[in-house]
Amino acid sequence: MEYRYLGNSGLKVSEITYGNWLTHASQVENDAAIACVRAALDVGISTFDTADVYANTGAETVLGEALKGERRQSLEIATKVFGPTGPKGHNDTGLSRKHILESIDGSLERLQTDYVDLYQAHRFDHETPLEETMQAFADVVRQGKVLYVGVSEWTADQLRAGAALAKDLGFQLISNQPQYSALWRVIEGEVVPASKELGISQIVWSPIAQGVLTGKYQPGQPLPEGSRATDDKGGAKMIERFMNDEVLTAVQELKPVADELDLSMAQLAVAWVLQNENVASAIIGASRPEQVHDNAGAAGVRIPAELMSRIDDALGSVVERDPAKTNESSPKTREV
């Protein structure tokens, strides 16, 4: 495993982050989830990402149990606030001062820790003044409950506004967590340039495009049994944008590139995002320990420029690049 600095800070994170978005306390039994966390630790992953909204707080609880007994100083634990939790009442969502201050205490209790290394605004809150949100983050930092602050799926303009307020309040934004893969490159046009300017790194989610870049989905063929594309708990909806023959055919053309590098298709996909110098870490999820071991093999891989060009040529027009997609990811109202 290799490690990179997160933004303009002294904090290092593992190039591979273990995340438990669609798995822990949802798709995967607790024993299997804990086995995956143990596998992550075994391969040198030190950074773990979750959110209070995942499985309506259940994912944080499972992660806290899985990491119990580990040396806290050797871990970087990240969680998020924004989505509806608890009974999903009128103040159980968003980035209000009330929700942030109450949510951090709940997260710390479930994670069984006194602090989180990184606390992230899970989306941009269009209904709360940004000044209120950033003041609340400043306060949880000063209280010692949060060491660093990040965001997720913010636009370039939102990053600039948030970073300016953070600076005035005596802390800094150091990370953004966007979707990013060889198929989904919407951050490259605006978010990445702004982030470089502001000293913000990306911790990217879905580097394998919800499994599409593994090549397991064949054009014109039935969906593999038990795959994410067949999951009616949320996985199928997330993956449907890629489930067409044009995309699936293009992905199959990446197999010779992976073979040339002696990588699995999943490793190639994760290694691809790590070639971007603004990416500090790629989040992987898993339902089985062997998936963790496979994905972790992408750490430290350097893909030659010629092969990066071949990947671009293979995927061609199926790549999504529209910067407006970032803004579309944040709900305009607090949906509960």
C-alpha positions as CSV (number, residue, x, y, z in Angstrom):
1,M,0.0,0.0,0.0
2,E,1.1,3.6,-0.7
3,Y,-0.1,6.7,1.0
4,R,-0.7,10.3,-0.2
5,Y,-1.2,13.7,1.4
6,L,-4.9,14.8,1.6
7,G,-5.1,18.3,0.1
8,N,-2.9,21.0,1.5
9,S,-2.5,19.3,4.8
10,G,-0.1,17.0,6.7
11,L,-2.6,14.2,6.8
12,K,-1.8,11.1,4.8
13,V,-4.4,8.6,3.6
14,S,-4.0,5.2,2.0
15,E,-4.3,5.2,-1.8
16,I,-7.1,2.8,-1.4
17,T,-9.9,3.7,1.0
18,Y,-12.3,1.0,2.2
19,G,-15.9,2.3,2.1
20,N,-19.2,0.6,3.2
21,W,-21.8,2.5,1.3
22,L,-24.0,-0.2,-0.2
23,T,-22.8,-3.1,1.8
24,H,-22.5,-3.0,5.6
25,A,-25.8,-3.4,7.5
26,S,-27.5,-3.5,4.1
27,Q,-26.5,-6.0,1.5
28,V,-23.9,-7.9,3.5
29,E,-24.2,-9.8,6.8
30,N,-22.2,-8.4,9.7
31,D,-19.7,-11.3,9.8
32,A,-18.9,-10.9,6.2
33,A,-18.6,-7.1,6.5
34,I,-16.2,-7.5,9.4
35,A,-14.2,-10.0,7.4
36,C,-13.8,-7.4,4.6
37,V,-12.6,-4.8,7.1
38,R,-10.1,-7.2,8.4
39,A,-8.9,-7.9,4.9
40,A,-8.5,-4.2,4.3
41,L,-6.3,-3.8,7.3
42,D,-4.3,-6.9,6.3
43,V,-3.4,-5.2,2.9
44,G,-2.4,-1.9,4.5
45,I,-5.6,0.1,4.0
46,S,-5.7,2.6,6.8
47,T,-8.5,4.9,5.6
48,F,-12.1,3.9,6.1
49,D,-15.1,5.9,4.8
50,T,-18.7,5.7,5.8
51,A,-21.7,8.0,6.4
52,D,-24.5,8.3,8.9
53,V,-27.1,7.9,6.2
54,Y,-25.8,4.5,5.0
55,A,-28.3,1.9,6.2
56,N,-29.8,4.7,8.3
57,T,-26.8,4.7,10.7
58,G,-26.3,1.0,10.6
59,A,-23.1,1.1,8.5
60,E,-21.3,3.3,11.0
61,T,-22.2,0.8,13.8
62,V,-20.8,-2.1,11.9
63,L,-17.6,-0.2,11.0
64,G,-17.2,0.8,14.6
65,E,-17.4,-2.8,15.7
66,A,-15.1,-4.0,13.0
67,L,-12.4,-1.5,13.9
68,K,-12.7,-1.9,17.7
69,G,-9.4,-2.8,19.3
70,E,-7.3,-1.3,16.5
71,R,-4.7,1.3,17.3
72,R,-6.7,4.5,16.7
73,Q,-3.7,6.6,15.7
74,S,-3.0,4.2,12.8
75,L,-6.4,4.8,11.2
76,E,-8.1,7.6,9.3
77,I,-11.8,7.3,9.8
78,A,-14.1,9.5,7.6
79,T,-17.8,9.9,7.8
80,K,-20.4,12.3,6.4
81,V,-23.4,14.4,7.3
82,F,-26.4,15.6,5.3
83,G,-28.7,12.7,4.5
84,P,-31.8,11.9,6.5
85,T,-31.3,9.8,9.6
86,G,-33.3,8.5,12.5
87,P,-37.1,9.0,12.1
88,K,-36.3,11.4,9.2
89,G,-38.0,14.4,10.8
90,H,-37.9,17.9,9.5
91,N,-34.5,18.6,11.1
92,D,-33.0,15.1,10.6
93,T,-31.3,16.1,7.3
94,G,-29.3,18.9,5.7
95,L,-26.4,21.0,6.9
96,S,-28.0,23.2,9.5
97,R,-26.1,23.9,12.7
98,K,-28.6,21.7,14.6
99,H,-28.2,18.7,12.4
100,I,-24.4,18.9,12.2
101,L,-23.8,19.3,15.9
102,E,-26.3,16.5,16.7
103,S,-25.0,14.2,13.9
104,I,-21.4,14.3,14.9
105,D,-22.2,13.1,18.4
106,G,-24.3,10.2,17.0
107,S,-21.5,9.2,14.5
108,L,-18.8,9.2,17.2
109,E,-21.0,7.0,19.4
110,R,-21.6,4.5,16.6
111,L,-18.0,4.5,15.5
112,Q,-16.8,4.0,19.1
113,T,-14.3,6.8,18.8
114,D,-13.6,10.2,20.3
115,Y,-13.0,11.9,17.0
116,V,-13.2,11.4,13.3
117,D,-10.2,12.3,11.1
118,L,-12.4,13.6,8.3
119,Y,-16.0,15.0,8.5
120,Q,-17.6,15.6,5.1
121,A,-20.6,17.5,3.9
122,H,-22.3,14.7,2.0
123,R,-23.9,17.1,-0.4
124,F,-24.3,20.9,-0.8
125,D,-27.3,22.2,1.2
126,H,-29.2,24.7,-0.9
127,E,-31.6,25.5,2.0
128,T,-29.0,26.4,4.7
129,P,-26.8,29.5,4.6
130,L,-23.3,28.4,3.8
131,E,-22.0,30.6,6.6
132,E,-24.1,28.6,9.1
133,T,-22.8,25.3,7.8
134,M,-19.1,26.4,7.9
135,Q,-19.4,27.9,11.3
136,A,-20.8,24.6,12.6
137,F,-17.9,22.7,11.0
138,A,-15.4,25.2,12.6
139,D,-17.0,24.5,16.0
140,V,-16.8,20.7,15.8
141,V,-13.1,21.1,14.8
142,R,-12.4,23.4,17.8
143,Q,-14.2,20.9,20.1
144,G,-11.8,18.2,19.0
145,K,-14.5,16.0,17.6
146,V,-13.3,16.5,14.0
147,L,-9.7,16.8,12.8
148,Y,-10.2,17.8,9.1
149,V,-13.2,18.9,7.1
150,G,-14.2,17.8,3.5
151,V,-17.2,17.8,1.2
152,S,-18.7,15.6,-1.3
153,E,-20.0,16.3,-4.8
154,W,-19.6,20.1,-4.6
155,T,-19.2,22.2,-7.7
156,A,-16.2,24.4,-8.4
157,D,-18.1,27.5,-7.3
158,Q,-19.3,25.8,-4.1
159,L,-15.8,24.7,-3.3
160,R,-14.4,28.2,-3.7
161,A,-17.2,29.7,-1.5
162,G,-16.7,27.1,1.2
163,A,-13.0,27.3,1.2
164,A,-13.1,31.1,1.6
165,L,-15.4,30.9,4.6
166,A,-13.3,28.1,6.1
167,K,-10.2,30.2,5.8
168,D,-11.9,33.1,7.6
169,L,-13.0,30.8,10.4
170,G,-9.6,29.4,10.9
171,F,-9.7,25.9,9.3
172,Q,-9.5,24.6,5.7
173,L,-11.4,22.3,3.4
174,I,-9.0,19.6,2.3
175,S,-11.0,17.1,0.4
176,N,-13.9,16.5,-2.0
177,Q,-15.6,13.1,-2.6
178,P,-17.0,12.9,-6.1
179,Q,-17.9,10.1,-8.3
180,Y,-15.0,9.5,-10.7
181,S,-14.1,6.7,-13.1
182,A,-12.8,6.1,-16.6
183,L,-16.5,6.3,-17.6
184,W,-17.6,9.2,-15.4
185,R,-15.1,12.1,-15.7
186,V,-17.4,15.1,-15.0
187,I,-15.0,16.6,-12.4
188,E,-12.1,17.0,-14.8
189,G,-13.3,20.2,-16.5
190,E,-14.0,22.4,-13.5
191,V,-13.8,20.7,-10.1
192,V,-10.3,19.4,-10.4
193,P,-8.8,22.7,-11.6
194,A,-10.6,24.6,-8.8
195,S,-9.4,22.0,-6.3
196,K,-5.8,22.3,-7.3
197,E,-6.1,26.0,-6.9
198,L,-7.6,25.6,-3.4
199,G,-5.4,22.8,-2.0
200,I,-8.2,20.2,-2.1
201,S,-7.8,16.6,-3.0
202,Q,-10.3,14.1,-4.4
203,I,-11.3,10.9,-2.5
204,V,-13.2,9.3,-5.3
205,W,-16.1,6.9,-5.1
206,S,-17.2,4.3,-7.6
207,P,-13.9,4.1,-9.5
208,I,-15.1,0.8,-11.0
209,A,-18.4,2.4,-12.1
210,Q,-20.5,0.2,-9.8
211,G,-18.8,-2.9,-11.2
212,V,-19.2,-2.1,-14.9
213,L,-15.5,-1.7,-15.4
214,T,-14.8,-5.2,-14.2
215,G,-16.2,-6.4,-17.5
216,K,-18.5,-8.9,-15.9
217,Y,-21.5,-7.4,-17.6
218,Q,-21.5,-8.7,-21.2
219,P,-23.4,-6.9,-24.0
220,G,-26.5,-8.8,-25.0
221,Q,-26.1,-11.3,-22.1
222,P,-28.2,-11.9,-19.0
223,L,-27.2,-10.1,-15.8
224,P,-24.9,-12.1,-13.5
225,E,-26.9,-13.5,-10.6
226,G,-26.4,-11.6,-7.4
227,S,-24.7,-8.7,-9.1
228,R,-25.3,-5.0,-8.3
229,A,-27.4,-4.6,-11.5
230,T,-29.9,-7.1,-10.0
231,D,-30.1,-5.4,-6.6
232,D,-33.4,-3.8,-5.9
233,K,-32.2,-2.0,-2.7
234,G,-30.5,0.8,-4.7
235,G,-27.6,-0.8,-6.6
236,A,-29.6,-1.4,-9.8
237,K,-30.7,2.2,-9.9
238,M,-27.2,3.5,-9.5
239,I,-25.8,1.3,-12.3
240,E,-28.5,1.6,-14.9
241,R,-26.9,4.6,-16.6
242,F,-24.1,2.3,-17.8
243,M,-26.2,-0.7,-18.6
244,N,-26.4,-0.4,-22.4
245,D,-24.7,-2.3,-25.1
246,E,-22.6,0.6,-26.4
247,V,-20.9,1.1,-23.0
248,L,-20.6,-2.6,-22.2
249,T,-19.0,-3.2,-25.6
250,A,-16.5,-0.4,-25.1
251,V,-15.6,-1.7,-21.7
252,Q,-14.7,-5.2,-23.1
253,E,-12.0,-3.5,-25.2
254,L,-10.1,-2.6,-22.0
255,K,-9.3,-6.3,-21.4
256,P,-6.2,-6.3,-23.6
257,V,-4.9,-3.3,-21.7
258,A,-5.4,-4.9,-18.3
259,D,-3.7,-8.1,-19.6
260,E,-0.7,-6.1,-20.8
261,L,-0.3,-4.6,-17.4
262,D,-1.0,-8.0,-15.7
263,L,-3.9,-6.5,-13.9
264,S,-7.5,-7.5,-13.4
265,M,-10.1,-5.3,-15.0
266,A,-11.0,-4.0,-11.5
267,Q,-7.4,-3.2,-10.7
268,L,-7.1,-1.3,-14.0
269,A,-10.1,0.8,-13.2
270,V,-8.9,1.7,-9.8
271,A,-5.3,2.4,-11.0
272,W,-6.7,4.6,-13.7
273,V,-8.3,7.1,-11.3
274,L,-5.1,7.1,-9.2
275,Q,-3.1,8.4,-12.2
276,N,-4.9,11.7,-11.6
277,E,-2.5,13.7,-9.4
278,N,-5.4,15.4,-7.7
279,V,-6.8,12.1,-6.5
280,A,-5.5,11.2,-3.1
281,S,-7.5,7.9,-2.7
282,A,-10.0,5.7,-4.4
283,I,-12.8,4.2,-2.4
284,I,-13.5,0.5,-2.9
285,G,-16.4,-1.5,-1.4
286,A,-16.6,-5.3,-1.1
287,S,-18.9,-8.1,-0.1
288,R,-16.1,-10.6,0.0
289,P,-12.5,-10.4,1.4
290,E,-11.0,-11.5,-1.9
291,Q,-12.5,-8.4,-3.6
292,V,-10.5,-6.3,-1.2
293,H,-7.3,-8.1,-1.9
294,D,-7.9,-7.7,-5.7
295,N,-8.7,-4.0,-5.6
296,A,-5.8,-3.2,-3.3
297,G,-3.5,-4.5,-6.0
298,A,-4.1,-1.2,-7.9
299,A,-2.1,0.7,-5.3
300,G,1.3,1.9,-6.6
301,V,0.5,1.0,-10.2
302,R,1.8,3.4,-12.9
303,I,0.0,3.2,-16.2
304,P,2.2,4.3,-19.2
305,A,0.9,7.3,-21.2
306,E,0.5,5.1,-24.3
307,L,-1.9,2.8,-22.4
308,M,-3.8,5.7,-20.9
309,S,-4.4,6.9,-24.5
310,R,-5.5,3.4,-25.5
311,I,-8.1,3.5,-22.7
312,D,-9.4,6.8,-24.0
313,D,-9.6,5.5,-27.5
314,A,-11.5,2.4,-26.4
315,L,-14.1,4.2,-24.3
316,G,-14.4,7.1,-26.8
317,S,-17.9,8.7,-26.8
318,V,-19.4,6.6,-24.0
319,V,-17.5,8.7,-21.4
320,E,-19.6,11.2,-19.5
321,R,-17.8,14.6,-19.1
322,D,-20.6,17.2,-18.6
323,P,-19.6,19.3,-15.5
324,A,-23.3,20.1,-14.9
325,K,-23.7,16.6,-13.6
326,T,-22.0,17.6,-10.4
327,N,-24.6,20.2,-9.6
328,E,-27.4,17.7,-10.4
329,S,-26.2,15.4,-7.7
330,S,-27.2,17.8,-4.8
331,P,-30.9,17.9,-4.1
332,K,-32.4,21.4,-4.3
333,T,-34.6,20.6,-1.3
334,R,-34.1,18.6,1.8
335,E,-35.8,15.4,0.7
336,V,-36.8,13.1,3.6
